[in-house]
Amino acid sequence: MPQREIEVILTRQLAGYLTLPIFIVDPDGTLLFYNEPAEAILGQRFDETGEMPAEEWAAAYTATDDGDRPLAADELPLMIALREGRPAHRELVIRSRDNVRRRIQITAFPLRGLAGRILGAVAIFWEVA
């Protein structure tokens, strides 16, 4: 595993203590970590998936809109936060790795380091009725 910026390390550590599902990616969109509450929604433990490129996690956790139309990776709040450097929010449906369809809301924001360097992005999400 490559050396990570201290801000990313601390964000991952904080995510481990939170009860909200958290998903962290690097500047390329590569999945770096998701916490235990996220495992329940995503249908698989992070220890079983490990880090993975954006294309792979976007395909593994298929996202659709209300009309059941697939969303491209660049339509996801996490990728908007990375690309545009701003927070993004959306409600969508995912089919997780355990093949369960779940409606979730996602709020994502960029993770910045010193001098405004983009270090990745963080998504906080939760299941809705």
MMTF fields as JSON, N, C-alpha, C and O atoms, coordinates in Angstrom:
{
  "mmtfVersion": "1.0.0",
  "mmtfProducer": "UNKNOWN",
  "numBonds": 515,
  "numAtoms": 516,
  "numGroups": 129,
  "numChains": 1,
  "numModels": 1,
  "chainsPerModel": [1],
  "groupsPerChain": [129],
  "chainIdList": ["A"],
  "bondAtomList": [4, 2, 8, 6, 12, 10, 16, 14, 20, 18, 24, 22, 28, 26, 32, 30, 36, 34, 40, 38, 44, 42, 48, 46, 52, 50, 56, 54, 60, 58, 64, 62, 68, 66, 72, 70, 76, 74, 80, 78, 84, 82, 88, 86, 92, 90, 96, 94, 100, 98, 104, 102, 108, 106, 112, 110, 116, 114, 120, 118, 124, 122, 128, 126, 132, 130, 136, 134, 140, 138, 144, 142, 148, 146, 152, 150, 156, 154, 160, 158, 164, 162, 168, 166, 172, 170, 176, 174, 180, 178, 184, 182, 188, 186, 192, 190, 196, 194, 200, 198, 204, 202, 208, 206, 212, 210, 216, 214, 220, 218, 224, 222, 228, 226, 232, 230, 236, 234, 240, 238, 244, 242, 248, 246, 252, 250, 256, 254, 260, 258, 264, 262, 268, 266, 272, 270, 276, 274, 280, 278, 284, 282, 288, 286, 292, 290, 296, 294, 300, 298, 304, 302, 308, 306, 312, 310, 316, 314, 320, 318, 324, 322, 328, 326, 332, 330, 336, 334, 340, 338, 344, 342, 348, 346, 352, 350, 356, 354, 360, 358, 364, 362, 368, 366, 372, 370, 376, 374, 380, 378, 384, 382, 388, 386, 392, 390, 396, 394, 400, 398, 404, 402, 408, 406, 412, 410, 416, 414, 420, 418, 424, 422, 428, 426, 432, 430, 436, 434, 440, 438, 444, 442, 448, 446, 452, 450, 456, 454, 460, 458, 464, 462, 468, 466, 472, 470, 476, 474, 480, 478, 484, 482, 488, 486, 492, 490, 496, 494, 500, 498, 504, 502, 508, 506, 512, 510],
  "bondOrderList": [1, 1, 1, 1, 1, 1, 1, 1, 1, 1, 1, 1, 1, 1, 1, 1, 1, 1, 1, 1, 1, 1, 1, 1, 1, 1, 1, 1, 1, 1, 1, 1, 1, 1, 1, 1, 1, 1, 1, 1, 1, 1, 1, 1, 1, 1, 1, 1, 1, 1, 1, 1, 1, 1, 1, 1, 1, 1, 1, 1, 1, 1, 1, 1, 1, 1, 1, 1, 1, 1, 1, 1, 1, 1, 1, 1, 1, 1, 1, 1, 1, 1, 1, 1, 1, 1, 1, 1, 1, 1, 1, 1, 1, 1, 1, 1, 1, 1, 1, 1, 1, 1, 1, 1, 1, 1, 1, 1, 1, 1, 1, 1, 1, 1, 1, 1, 1, 1, 1, 1, 1, 1, 1, 1, 1, 1, 1, 1],
  "groupList": [{"groupName": "MET", "atomNameList": ["N", "CA", "C", "O"], "elementList": ["N", "C", "C", "O"], "formalChargeList": [0, 0, 0, 0], "bondAtomList": [1, 0, 2, 1, 3, 2], "bondOrderList": [1, 1, 2], "singleLetterCode": "M", "chemCompType": "L-PEPTIDE LINKING"}, {"groupName": "PRO", "atomNameList": ["N", "CA", "C", "O"], "elementList": ["N", "C", "C", "O"], "formalChargeList": [0, 0, 0, 0], "bondAtomList": [1, 0, 2, 1, 3, 2], "bondOrderList": [1, 1, 2], "singleLetterCode": "P", "chemCompType": "L-PEPTIDE LINKING"}, {"groupName": "GLN", "atomNameList": ["N", "CA", "C", "O"], "elementList": ["N", "C", "C", "O"], "formalChargeList": [0, 0, 0, 0], "bondAtomList": [1, 0, 2, 1, 3, 2], "bondOrderList": [1, 1, 2], "singleLetterCode": "Q", "chemCompType": "L-PEPTIDE LINKING"}, {"groupName": "ARG", "atomNameList": ["N", "CA", "C", "O"], "elementList": ["N", "C", "C", "O"], "formalChargeList": [0, 0, 0, 0], "bondAtomList": [1, 0, 2, 1, 3, 2], "bondOrderList": [1, 1, 2], "singleLetterCode": "R", "chemCompType": "L-PEPTIDE LINKING"}, {"groupName": "GLU", "atomNameList": ["N", "CA", "C", "O"], "elementList": ["N", "C", "C", "O"], "formalChargeList": [0, 0, 0, 0], "bondAtomList": [1, 0, 2, 1, 3, 2], "bondOrderList": [1, 1, 2], "singleLetterCode": "E", "chemCompType": "L-PEPTIDE LINKING"}, {"groupName": "ILE", "atomNameList": ["N", "CA", "C", "O"], "elementList": ["N", "C", "C", "O"], "formalChargeList": [0, 0, 0, 0], "bondAtomList": [1, 0, 2, 1, 3, 2], "bondOrderList": [1, 1, 2], "singleLetterCode": "I", "chemCompType": "L-PEPTIDE LINKING"}, {"groupName": "VAL", "atomNameList": ["N", "CA", "C", "O"], "elementList": ["N", "C", "C", "O"], "formalChargeList": [0, 0, 0, 0], "bondAtomList": [1, 0, 2, 1, 3, 2], "bondOrderList": [1, 1, 2], "singleLetterCode": "V", "chemCompType": "L-PEPTIDE LINKING"}, {"groupName": "LEU", "atomNameList": ["N", "CA", "C", "O"], "elementList": ["N", "C", "C", "O"], "formalChargeList": [0, 0, 0, 0], "bondAtomList": [1, 0, 2, 1, 3, 2], "bondOrderList": [1, 1, 2], "singleLetterCode": "L", "chemCompType": "L-PEPTIDE LINKING"}, {"groupName": "THR", "atomNameList": ["N", "CA", "C", "O"], "elementList": ["N", "C", "C", "O"], "formalChargeList": [0, 0, 0, 0], "bondAtomList": [1, 0, 2, 1, 3, 2], "bondOrderList": [1, 1, 2], "singleLetterCode": "T", "chemCompType": "L-PEPTIDE LINKING"}, {"groupName": "ALA", "atomNameList": ["N", "CA", "C", "O"], "elementList": ["N", "C", "C", "O"], "formalChargeList": [0, 0, 0, 0], "bondAtomList": [1, 0, 2, 1, 3, 2], "bondOrderList": [1, 1, 2], "singleLetterCode": "A", "chemCompType": "L-PEPTIDE LINKING"}, {"groupName": "GLY", "atomNameList": ["N", "CA", "C", "O"], "elementList": ["N", "C", "C", "O"], "formalChargeList": [0, 0, 0, 0], "bondAtomList": [1, 0, 2, 1, 3, 2], "bondOrderList": [1, 1, 2], "singleLetterCode": "G", "chemCompType": "PEPTIDE LINKING"}, {"groupName": "TYR", "atomNameList": ["N", "CA", "C", "O"], "elementList": ["N", "C", "C", "O"], "formalChargeList": [0, 0, 0, 0], "bondAtomList": [1, 0, 2, 1, 3, 2], "bondOrderList": [1, 1, 2], "singleLetterCode": "Y", "chemCompType": "L-PEPTIDE LINKING"}, {"groupName": "PHE", "atomNameList": ["N", "CA", "C", "O"], "elementList": ["N", "C", "C", "O"], "formalChargeList": [0, 0, 0, 0], "bondAtomList": [1, 0, 2, 1, 3, 2], "bondOrderList": [1, 1, 2], "singleLetterCode": "F", "chemCompType": "L-PEPTIDE LINKING"}, {"groupName": "ASP", "atomNameList": ["N", "CA", "C", "O"], "elementList": ["N", "C", "C", "O"], "formalChargeList": [0, 0, 0, 0], "bondAtomList": [1, 0, 2, 1, 3, 2], "bondOrderList": [1, 1, 2], "singleLetterCode": "D", "chemCompType": "L-PEPTIDE LINKING"}, {"groupName": "ASN", "atomNameList": ["N", "CA", "C", "O"], "elementList": ["N", "C", "C", "O"], "formalChargeList": [0, 0, 0, 0], "bondAtomList": [1, 0, 2, 1, 3, 2], "bondOrderList": [1, 1, 2], "singleLetterCode": "N", "chemCompType": "L-PEPTIDE LINKING"}, {"groupName": "TRP", "atomNameList": ["N", "CA", "C", "O"], "elementList": ["N", "C", "C", "O"], "formalChargeList": [0, 0, 0, 0], "bondAtomList": [1, 0, 2, 1, 3, 2], "bondOrderList": [1, 1, 2], "singleLetterCode": "W", "chemCompType": "L-PEPTIDE LINKING"}, {"groupName": "HIS", "atomNameList": ["N", "CA", "C", "O"], "elementList": ["N", "C", "C", "O"], "formalChargeList": [0, 0, 0, 0], "bondAtomList": [1, 0, 2, 1, 3, 2], "bondOrderList": [1, 1, 2], "singleLetterCode": "H", "chemCompType": "L-PEPTIDE LINKING"}, {"groupName": "SER", "atomNameList": ["N", "CA", "C", "O"], "elementList": ["N", "C", "C", "O"], "formalChargeList": [0, 0, 0, 0], "bondAtomList": [1, 0, 2, 1, 3, 2], "bondOrderList": [1, 1, 2], "singleLetterCode": "S", "chemCompType": "L-PEPTIDE LINKING"}],
  "groupTypeList": [0, 1, 2, 3, 4, 5, 4, 6, 5, 7, 8, 3, 2, 7, 9, 10, 11, 7, 8, 7, 1, 5, 12, 5, 6, 13, 1, 13, 10, 8, 7, 7, 12, 11, 14, 4, 1, 9, 4, 9, 5, 7, 10, 2, 3, 12, 13, 4, 8, 10, 4, 0, 1, 9, 4, 4, 15, 9, 9, 9, 11, 8, 9, 8, 13, 13, 10, 13, 3, 1, 7, 9, 9, 13, 4, 7, 1, 7, 0, 5, 9, 7, 3, 4, 10, 3, 1, 9, 16, 3, 4, 7, 6, 5, 3, 17, 3, 13, 14, 6, 3, 3, 3, 5, 2, 5, 8, 9, 12, 1, 7, 3, 10, 7, 9, 10, 3, 5, 7, 10, 9, 6, 9, 5, 12, 15, 4, 6, 9],
  "groupIdList": [1, 2, 3, 4, 5, 6, 7, 8, 9, 10, 11, 12, 13, 14, 15, 16, 17, 18, 19, 20, 21, 22, 23, 24, 25, 26, 27, 28, 29, 30, 31, 32, 33, 34, 35, 36, 37, 38, 39, 40, 41, 42, 43, 44, 45, 46, 47, 48, 49, 50, 51, 52, 53, 54, 55, 56, 57, 58, 59, 60, 61, 62, 63, 64, 65, 66, 67, 68, 69, 70, 71, 72, 73, 74, 75, 76, 77, 78, 79, 80, 81, 82, 83, 84, 85, 86, 87, 88, 89, 90, 91, 92, 93, 94, 95, 96, 97, 98, 99, 100, 101, 102, 103, 104, 105, 106, 107, 108, 109, 110, 111, 112, 113, 114, 115, 116, 117, 118, 119, 120, 121, 122, 123, 124, 125, 126, 127, 128, 129],
  "secStructList": [7, 7, 7, 7, 7, 2, 2, 2, 2, 2, 2, 2, 2, 2, 2, 2, 2, 7, 1, 1, 7, 3, 3, 3, 3, 7, 6, 6, 7, 7, 3, 3, 3, 3, 7, 2, 2, 2, 2, 2, 2, 2, 6, 1, 7, 2, 2, 2, 2, 7, 1, 5, 7, 2, 2, 2, 2, 2, 2, 2, 6, 3, 3, 3, 7, 6, 6, 7, 7, 5, 7, 7, 4, 4, 4, 1, 2, 2, 2, 2, 2, 2, 2, 2, 1, 1, 7, 3, 3, 3, 3, 3, 3, 3, 3, 7, 6, 6, 1, 7, 3, 3, 3, 3, 3, 3, 3, 3, 3, 3, 3, 3, 7, 4, 4, 4, 7, 3, 3, 3, 3, 3, 3, 3, 3, 3, 3, 7, 7],
  "xCoordList": [0.844, 0.0, 0.891, 1.831, 0.596, 1.425, 1.242, 0.238, 2.23, 2.15, 1.035, 0.926, 0.207, -0.921, -0.626, 0.172, -1.277, -1.183, -1.792, -2.708, -1.293, -1.768, -3.265, -3.961, -3.766, -5.188, -6.055, -7.134, -5.578, -6.305, -6.258, -7.263, -5.102, -4.953, -5.88, -6.551, -5.924, -6.783, -8.264, -9.075, -8.625, -10.021, -10.436, -11.54, -9.564, -9.861, -10.004, -10.899, -9.137, -9.225, -10.534, -11.2, -10.916, -12.178, -13.353, -14.26, -13.354, -14.438, -14.623, -15.743, -13.533, -13.607, -14.376, -14.844, -14.511, -15.216, -16.653, -17.434, -17.009, -18.334, -19.375, -19.052, -20.626, -21.718, -22.401, -23.234, -22.056, -22.566, -21.693, -20.477, -22.288, -21.485, -20.623, -21.116, -19.338, -18.359, -17.598, -17.243, -17.352, -16.647, -15.605, -15.957, -14.334, -13.243, -12.524, -12.186, -12.293, -11.562, -10.391, -10.369, -9.42, -8.267, -8.593, -9.71, -7.66, -7.954, -8.354, -9.004, -7.978, -8.36, -9.696, -10.187, -10.285, -11.547, -11.36, -12.339, -10.117, -9.851, -10.351, -10.029, -11.134, -11.624, -10.449, -9.627, -10.372, -9.318, -9.838, -9.113, -11.115, -11.653, -13.149, -13.645, -13.861, -15.196, -15.322, -14.721, -16.118, -16.184, -17.227, -17.941, -17.291, -18.184, -19.652, -20.348, -20.164, -21.564, -21.819, -22.916, -20.832, -20.98, -21.027, -21.696, -20.325, -20.311, -21.714, -22.043, -22.541, -23.905, -24.73, -25.558, -24.512, -25.263, -24.654, -25.382, -23.343, -22.662, -22.642, -22.364, -22.936, -23.071, -21.779, -21.767, -20.691, -19.412, -18.454, -18.453, -17.643, -16.662, -15.54, -15.173, -15.006, -13.898, -12.693, -11.967, -12.475, -11.354, -11.431, -10.409, -12.637, -12.825, -12.653, -12.323, -12.873, -12.757, -11.418, -10.777, -10.994, -9.768, -9.926, -11.035, -8.816, -8.838, -9.22, -8.862, -9.962, -10.322, -10.566, -11.008, -10.275, -10.475, -11.954, -12.844, -12.192, -13.555, -14.449, -15.601, -13.939, -14.755, -15.224, -16.348, -14.353, -14.681, -15.718, -16.683, -15.532, -16.522, -17.841, -18.894, -17.813, -19.065, -19.858, -21.089, -19.16, -19.83, -20.287, -21.338, -19.494, -19.831, -21.063, -21.859, -21.222, -22.361, -23.207, -23.246, -23.873, -24.634, -25.612, -26.467, -25.488, -26.362, -27.35, -26.987, -28.614, -29.651, -30.451, -30.428, -31.161, -32.053, -33.422, -33.597, -34.394, -35.738, -36.404, -37.254, -36.031, -36.589, -35.837, -36.055, -34.946, -34.125, -33.145, -32.718, -32.786, -31.79, -30.412, -30.228, -29.457, -28.106, -27.498, -27.662, -26.795, -26.072, -24.616, -24.019, -24.048, -22.621, -21.843, -22.361, -20.623, -19.791, -19.671, -19.645, -19.598, -19.424, -20.696, -20.656, -21.826, -23.06, -23.201, -24.121, -22.3, -22.365, -21.803, -20.828, -22.409, -21.933, -20.438, -19.775, -19.913, -18.491, -17.613, -16.611, -17.987, -17.199, -17.396, -16.476, -18.589, -18.824, -17.947, -17.34, -17.88, -17.034, -15.58, -14.883, -15.121, -13.74, -13.538, -12.616, -14.4, -14.24, -14.414, -13.639, -15.448, -15.774, -15.257, -15.337, -14.729, -14.188, -15.221, -14.931, -16.44, -17.528, -18.378, -18.362, -19.122, -20.025, -21.132, -21.519, -21.627, -22.729, -23.614, -23.14, -24.901, -25.86, -26.833, -27.183, -27.266, -28.239, -28.857, -28.222, -30.101, -30.753, -30.731, -31.013, -30.399, -30.343, -30.584, -30.76, -30.589, -30.768, -29.496, -28.958, -29.016, -27.868, -28.263, -29.145, -27.596, -27.674, -26.302, -25.3, -26.273, -25.011, -24.448, -25.061, -23.304, -22.623, -23.389, -23.189, -24.278, -25.106, -26.414, -27.347, -26.469, -27.582, -28.888, -29.973, -28.782, -29.952, -30.06, -29.07, -31.271, -31.534, -31.862, -32.766, -31.123, -31.313, -31.393, -30.616, -32.343, -32.439, -31.582, -31.748, -30.66, -29.766, -29.698, -29.984, -29.319, -28.956, -27.461, -26.923, -26.81, -25.353, -25.014, -25.51, -24.17, -23.566, -22.056, -21.466, -21.45, -20.006, -19.345, -19.951, -18.092, -17.326, -15.869, -15.382, -15.16, -13.744, -12.918, -13.257, -11.845, -10.887, -9.659, -8.988, -9.379, -8.266, -7.16, -7.4, -5.946, -4.788, -4.258, -4.946, -3.033, -2.388, -2.312, -2.156, -2.423, -2.377, -3.504, -3.409, -4.58, -5.753, -5.61, -6.449, -4.565, -4.386, -5.564, -5.973, -6.11, -7.185, -6.559, -5.718, -6.976, -6.45, -7.434, -7.1, -8.642, -9.675, -11.025, -11.233, -11.944, -13.283, -13.853, -13.418, -14.844, -15.506, -16.997, -17.571, -17.622, -19.077, -19.633, -19.149, -20.656, -21.439, -22.788, -23.396, -23.265, -24.528, -25.336, -24.807, -26.629, -27.536, -28.709, -29.065, -29.295, -30.441, -31.703, -31.865, -32.6, -33.879, -35.018, -34.86, -36.177, -37.343, -37.939, -38.925],
  "yCoordList": [-1.173, 0.0, 1.239, 1.33, 2.2, 3.409, 4.272, 4.173, 5.114, 6.054, 7.053, 7.589, 7.311, 8.244, 9.535, 9.559, 10.606, 11.896, 11.768, 10.973, 12.539, 12.472, 12.773, 12.18, 13.683, 14.018, 12.812, 12.617, 12.012, 10.811, 9.764, 9.115, 9.605, 8.654, 9.028, 8.163, 10.308, 10.754, 10.632, 10.312, 10.883, 10.727, 9.27, 8.965, 8.375, 6.937, 6.532, 5.763, 7.041, 6.72, 7.229, 6.504, 8.462, 9.02, 8.178, 7.883, 7.786, 6.974, 5.673, 5.177, 5.126, 3.889, 4.026, 3.031, 5.251, 5.494, 5.97, 5.978, 6.364, 6.919, 5.827, 4.735, 6.135, 5.175, 5.388, 4.578, 6.465, 6.697, 5.961, 5.893, 5.411, 4.776, 5.822, 6.87, 5.52, 6.422, 5.658, 4.493, 6.326, 5.767, 6.805, 7.962, 6.423, 7.371, 6.95, 5.78, 7.94, 7.685, 8.647, 9.706, 8.269, 9.141, 10.076, 10.027, 10.916, 11.874, 11.232, 11.877, 9.98, 9.273, 8.552, 7.959, 8.602, 7.902, 6.488, 5.764, 6.078, 4.738, 4.631, 5.471, 3.602, 3.353, 3.078, 2.203, 3.835, 3.628, 2.905, 2.133, 3.16, 2.59, 2.839, 3.868, 1.894, 2.165, 1.489, 0.443, 2.107, 1.641, 0.532, 0.153, 0.027, -1.093, -0.767, -1.608, 0.415, 0.709, 0.688, 0.334, 1.059, 1.01, -0.434, -0.733, -1.321, -2.734, -3.324, -4.117, -2.934, -3.457, -3.04, -3.813, -1.835, -1.347, -1.866, -2.202, -1.931, -2.354, -3.867, -4.362, -4.601, -6.048, -6.833, -8.011, -6.198, -6.904, -6.136, -4.906, -6.882, -6.266, -5.636, -6.143, -4.517, -3.87, -4.799, -4.799, -5.586, -6.531, -7.5, -8.02, -7.741, -8.666, -7.977, -8.631, -6.669, -5.962, -5.27, -5.354, -4.589, -3.807, -2.625, -2.289, -1.999, -0.844, -1.302, -2.401, -0.434, -0.759, 0.511, 1.524, 0.455, 1.619, 2.025, 1.22, 3.281, 3.818, 2.997, 2.73, 2.597, 1.825, 0.516, 0.07, -0.086, -1.37, -1.208, -1.97, -0.21, -0.072, 0.458, 0.114, 1.296, 1.79, 0.64, 0.641, -0.337, -1.509, -2.477, -3.105, -2.598, -3.53, -3.088, -3.92, -1.78, -1.229, -0.444, 0.785, -1.151, -0.552, 0.497, 0.199, 1.728, 2.83, 3.141, 3.17, 3.374, 3.737, 4.917, 5.218, 5.578, 6.661, 6.08, 4.862, 6.966, 6.509, 5.694, 4.851, 5.933, 5.185, 3.904, 3.278, 3.501, 2.299, 2.374, 1.342, 3.604, 3.8, 3.88, 4.615, 3.135, 3.151, 4.551, 5.299, 4.886, 6.156, 5.911, 4.935, 6.795, 6.717, 7.124, 7.859, 6.659, 6.979, 8.483, 8.954, 9.257, 10.704, 11.429, 12.636, 10.715, 11.291, 11.09, 11.628, 10.325, 10.027, 11.198, 11.822, 11.501, 12.63, 12.58, 13.617, 11.408, 11.267, 11.739, 12.421, 11.38, 11.778, 13.261, 13.913, 13.797, 15.238, 16.013, 17.017, 15.545, 16.202, 16.213, 17.212, 15.125, 15.062, 15.985, 16.801, 15.85, 16.573, 18.081, 18.867, 18.482, 19.901, 20.554, 21.773, 19.748, 20.288, 20.935, 21.905, 20.393, 20.951, 19.823, 18.709, 20.105, 19.084, 18.76, 19.602, 17.538, 17.105, 16.149, 15.439, 16.136, 15.284, 14.698, 15.349, 13.467, 12.827, 11.628, 10.969, 11.364, 10.116, 9.197, 9.627, 7.94, 6.973, 5.577, 5.385, 4.62, 3.22, 2.475, 2.666, 1.628, 0.778, -0.689, -1.05, -1.504, -2.951, -3.337, -3.243, -3.772, -4.034, -5.405, -6.161, -5.699, -6.962, -8.188, -9.288, -8.002, -9.121, -9.188, -9.895, -8.433, -8.417, -7.872, -8.232, -7.004, -6.359, -4.948, -4.221, -4.58, -3.234, -2.316, -2.603, -1.206, -0.269, 1.162, 1.57, 1.918, 3.354, 4.068, 3.876, 4.9, 5.608, 7.087, 7.471, 7.889, 9.283, 9.397, 8.799, 10.179, 10.346, 11.828, 12.606, 12.203, 13.528, 13.328, 12.62, 13.951, 13.8, 15.174, 16.18, 15.186, 16.437, 16.13, 15.04, 17.117, 16.899, 16.904, 17.579, 16.156, 16.126, 16.887, 16.475, 18.003, 18.867, 18.849, 18.733, 18.969, 19.046, 20.466, 21.412, 20.612, 21.921, 22.52, 21.804, 23.824, 24.572, 24.171, 24.396, 23.574, 23.251, 22.05, 21.842, 21.248, 20.046, 19.098, 18.821, 18.6, 17.605, 16.258, 15.741, 15.705, 14.418, 13.282, 12.112, 13.629, 12.636, 13.218, 14.43, 12.324, 12.751, 11.74, 10.591, 12.213, 11.399, 11.413, 12.462, 10.251, 10.162, 9.629, 8.639, 10.307, 9.85, 9.463, 10.251, 8.274, 7.837, 7.051, 6.565, 6.935, 6.235, 5.711, 6.256, 4.645, 4.033, 4.79, 5.2, 4.976, 5.648, 4.702, 3.777, 4.957, 4.087, 4.35, 3.715],
  "zCoordList": [0.0, 0.0, 0.0, 0.79, -0.893, -0.944, 0.303, 1.009, 0.551, 1.669, 1.414, 0.311, 2.414, 2.29, 3.031, 3.968, 2.602, 3.278, 4.67, 4.876, 5.616, 6.998, 7.092, 7.916, 6.26, 6.289, 5.911, 6.47, 4.962, 4.548, 5.659, 5.951, 6.268, 7.376, 8.522, 9.084, 8.872, 9.976, 9.632, 10.501, 8.378, 7.957, 8.055, 8.506, 7.637, 7.747, 9.215, 9.564, 10.06, 11.486, 12.069, 12.809, 11.752, 12.224, 11.734, 12.512, 10.467, 9.898, 10.673, 10.803, 11.184, 11.955, 13.255, 13.808, 13.751, 15.011, 14.814, 15.765, 13.596, 13.354, 13.125, 12.656, 13.462, 13.249, 11.9, 11.494, 11.204, 9.854, 8.847, 9.024, 7.795, 6.744, 6.027, 5.613, 5.888, 5.265, 4.18, 4.363, 3.052, 1.897, 1.493, 1.264, 1.4, 1.121, -0.16, -0.344, -1.052, -2.293, -2.424, -1.796, -3.245, -3.512, -4.69, -5.205, -5.124, -6.203, -7.532, -8.355, -7.751, -8.977, -8.837, -9.797, -7.64, -7.401, -6.901, -6.717, -6.677, -6.165, -4.73, -3.89, -4.455, -3.106, -2.184, -2.456, -1.083, -0.092, 1.139, 1.766, 1.489, 2.723, 2.815, 2.358, 3.409, 3.926, 5.275, 5.522, 6.151, 7.531, 7.73, 6.802, 8.958, 9.278, 9.014, 8.444, 9.398, 9.051, 7.536, 7.104, 6.737, 5.277, 4.786, 3.797, 5.466, 5.068, 5.041, 4.159, 6.009, 6.085, 4.869, 4.389, 4.373, 3.209, 1.908, 0.973, 1.844, 0.623, 0.442, -0.651, 1.511, 1.389, 1.397, 1.042, 1.798, 1.868, 2.773, 2.8, 3.509, 4.399, 3.567, 2.508, 4.074, 3.377, 3.31, 2.316, 4.35, 4.351, 3.17, 2.723, 2.669, 1.542, 0.19, -0.8, 0.139, -1.136, -1.276, -2.323, -0.231, -0.294, -1.22, -1.634, -1.543, -2.436, -3.838, -4.264, -4.561, -5.939, -6.748, -6.204, -8.062, -8.926, -8.993, -8.72, -9.359, -9.429, -10.345, -10.004, -11.494, -12.437, -11.806, -12.037, -11.011, -10.388, -9.282, -9.228, -8.384, -7.309, -7.833, -7.296, -8.88, -9.462, -10.083, -10.044, -10.654, -11.227, -10.138, -10.264, -9.066, -7.983, -7.21, -6.774, -7.038, -6.308, -7.301, -7.26, -8.181, -9.271, -8.761, -7.927, -9.262, -8.858, -9.98, -11.156, -9.59, -10.55, -10.017, -8.824, -10.931, -10.518, -10.18, -10.143, -9.933, -9.574, -10.672, -10.386, -11.922, -13.043, -13.331, -14.368, -12.419, -12.545, -13.72, -14.239, -14.142, -15.183, -14.526, -13.556, -15.046, -14.459, -14.485, -15.448, -13.41, -13.331, -13.673, -13.218, -14.474, -14.773, -13.524, -12.683, -13.402, -12.233, -12.04, -10.904, -13.143, -13.005, -12.548, -12.31, -12.419, -11.9, -10.389, -9.772, -9.805, -8.375, -7.566, -7.984, -6.413, -5.599, -5.295, -5.285, -5.053, -4.737, -5.894, -5.68, -7.105, -8.269, -8.592, -9.085, -8.318, -8.49, -7.512, -7.881, -6.255, -5.254, -5.709, -5.527, -6.292, -6.8, -7.99, -8.008, -8.976, -10.243, -10.079, -10.625, -9.313, -9.204, -7.924, -7.773, -7.001, -5.76, -4.867, -4.167, -4.892, -4.085, -3.517, -4.041, -2.447, -1.91, -2.917, -3.728, -2.849, -3.714, -2.924, -2.037, -3.254, -2.551, -3.565, -4.549, -3.321, -4.21, -3.51, -2.687, -3.852, -3.449, -4.661, -5.779, -4.437, -5.525, -4.974, -3.771, -5.869, -5.487, -5.859, -6.95, -4.958, -5.29, -5.156, -4.377, -5.926, -5.745, -5.224, -5.934, -3.975, -3.308, -3.68, -4.433, -3.153, -3.469, -2.986, -3.501, -1.986, -1.54, -2.326, -1.943, -3.44, -4.384, -3.8, -4.257, -2.791, -2.196, -2.763, -2.858, -3.134, -3.666, -2.497, -1.711, -2.381, -1.267, -1.78, -2.644, -1.236, -1.524, -0.484, 0.721, -0.98, -0.07, -0.448, -1.582, 0.515, 0.269, 0.532, 1.464, -0.312, -0.224, -0.204, -1.02, 0.733, 0.731, 0.645, 1.461, -0.336, -0.543, -0.543, -0.914, -0.119, -0.108, -0.407, -0.109, -1.01, -1.305, -0.031, 0.941, -0.044, 1.059, 0.573, -0.373, 1.238, 0.827, 1.868, 3.07, 1.365, 2.229, 2.29, 1.905, 2.774, 2.82, 1.422, 0.433, 1.356, 0.094, -0.853, -2.059, -0.312, -1.113, -2.021, -2.898, -1.835, -2.659, -2.479, -1.351, -3.581, -3.512, -3.163, -3.898, -2.043, -1.576, -1.82, -1.632, -2.237, -2.468, -2.111, -2.156, -1.752, -1.363, -0.385, -0.309, 0.362, 1.383, 1.1, 0.807, 1.187, 1.061, 2.365, 2.913, 2.847, 3.988, 3.413, 2.689, 3.717, 3.135, 4.147, 5.147, 3.873, 4.776, 3.967, 2.922, 4.473, 3.815, 4.194, 5.344, 3.226, 3.464, 3.113, 2.316, 3.73, 3.494, 2.132, 1.756]
}
